[in-house]
C-alpha cells in the first residue's frame, strides 16, 4: 500500500468500515473512538482504543471497523510495534540503559 498523504485522517461513524489492501507496515492510530481491526490470515482480531496504535503485520486485506465514532490516522512504520521482539530491537534493561548513558558521559 502506498499512502500519498503525509498523515491521512479518516473519520468513521459507528459500524462504518474501511478496507486496506496490502497495508503491511501501516500504523493505525485511533485518535478518538474505538476500532476493531482484523488482518487477512491472522487468527486474532484487535481492538484499538483512543491513543492506541496497531501496526499491520501481514500482507493482504486489513479491515478496520468503528465500534463507536472514531478518527484514525494511517502512517507508514518501519517496525511492527506489535511484533513480539523484532531482532536487534529488544530494548535494554534499565541497568543496561544506565550503563550505556554513563559510557557516553565524559570522565572528570
JOKA-V849523 format. One record per pair of residues at least 6 apart in sequence whose ideal C-beta (glycine too) atoms are under 7 Angstrom apart, sorted by the first residue. I is the first residue (numbers start at 1). J is the second residue. D is the distance in whole Angstrom. If there is no record, write none. Layout:
i:I j:J d:D
i:I j:J d:D
//
This chain:
i:1 j:20 d:6
i:1 j:21 d:6
i:1 j:22 d:5
i:1 j:23 d:4
i:1 j:26 d:6
i:3 j:74 d:6
i:3 j:76 d:6
i:7 j:73 d:5
i:7 j:75 d:6
i:8 j:73 d:7
i:8 j:74 d:5
i:9 j:71 d:6
i:9 j:73 d:5
i:10 j:18 d:6
i:10 j:72 d:5
i:11 j:71 d:6
i:12 j:18 d:7
i:12 j:35 d:7
i:12 j:66 d:4
i:12 j:69 d:7
i:12 j:70 d:5
i:12 j:72 d:7
i:13 j:66 d:6
i:13 j:69 d:6
i:14 j:66 d:5
i:14 j:67 d:7
i:14 j:68 d:5
i:14 j:69 d:6
i:15 j:65 d:7
i:15 j:66 d:7
i:16 j:66 d:5
i:17 j:63 d:6
i:17 j:64 d:7
i:17 j:65 d:5
i:18 j:64 d:5
i:19 j:61 d:6
i:19 j:63 d:5
i:20 j:26 d:6
i:20 j:56 d:7
i:20 j:62 d:4
i:21 j:61 d:6
i:22 j:59 d:5
i:22 j:60 d:7
i:23 j:56 d:5
i:23 j:62 d:5
i:24 j:56 d:5
i:24 j:57 d:7
i:24 j:58 d:6
i:24 j:59 d:5
i:25 j:55 d:7
i:25 j:56 d:7
i:25 j:76 d:6
i:25 j:77 d:6
i:26 j:56 d:5
i:26 j:74 d:6
i:26 j:76 d:6
i:26 j:77 d:7
i:27 j:53 d:5
i:27 j:55 d:5
i:27 j:75 d:5
i:27 j:77 d:4
i:28 j:37 d:6
i:28 j:48 d:6
i:28 j:53 d:6
i:28 j:54 d:5
i:28 j:56 d:7
i:28 j:64 d:6
i:28 j:72 d:6
i:28 j:74 d:6
i:29 j:53 d:4
i:29 j:72 d:6
i:29 j:73 d:5
i:30 j:48 d:5
i:30 j:49 d:6
i:30 j:50 d:6
i:30 j:51 d:7
i:30 j:52 d:6
i:30 j:70 d:6
i:30 j:72 d:6
i:31 j:71 d:4
i:31 j:72 d:6
i:31 j:73 d:6
i:32 j:50 d:5
i:32 j:70 d:6
i:32 j:71 d:5
i:33 j:50 d:7
i:33 j:66 d:6
i:33 j:68 d:5
i:33 j:69 d:5
i:33 j:70 d:3
i:33 j:71 d:7
i:34 j:47 d:6
i:34 j:48 d:7
i:34 j:49 d:5
i:34 j:67 d:5
i:34 j:68 d:5
i:34 j:70 d:6
i:35 j:48 d:5
i:35 j:64 d:5
i:35 j:65 d:6
i:35 j:66 d:5
i:35 j:67 d:6
i:35 j:70 d:5
i:35 j:72 d:6
i:36 j:45 d:6
i:36 j:47 d:6
i:36 j:65 d:5
i:36 j:67 d:6
i:37 j:45 d:7
i:37 j:46 d:5
i:37 j:48 d:6
i:37 j:54 d:6
i:37 j:62 d:7
i:37 j:64 d:5
i:38 j:45 d:5
i:38 j:63 d:5
i:39 j:56 d:6
i:39 j:57 d:7
i:39 j:58 d:5
i:39 j:60 d:7
i:39 j:62 d:5
i:40 j:58 d:6
i:40 j:60 d:3
i:40 j:61 d:5
i:41 j:58 d:5
i:41 j:60 d:6
i:42 j:58 d:6
i:46 j:54 d:5
i:48 j:54 d:5
i:53 j:81 d:7
i:54 j:82 d:6
i:55 j:77 d:5
i:55 j:80 d:4
i:55 j:81 d:5
i:55 j:82 d:5
i:56 j:62 d:5
i:57 j:80 d:5
i:57 j:82 d:6
i:57 j:83 d:7
i:64 j:72 d:7
i:79 j:86 d:5
i:79 j:89 d:6
i:92 j:100 d:7
//
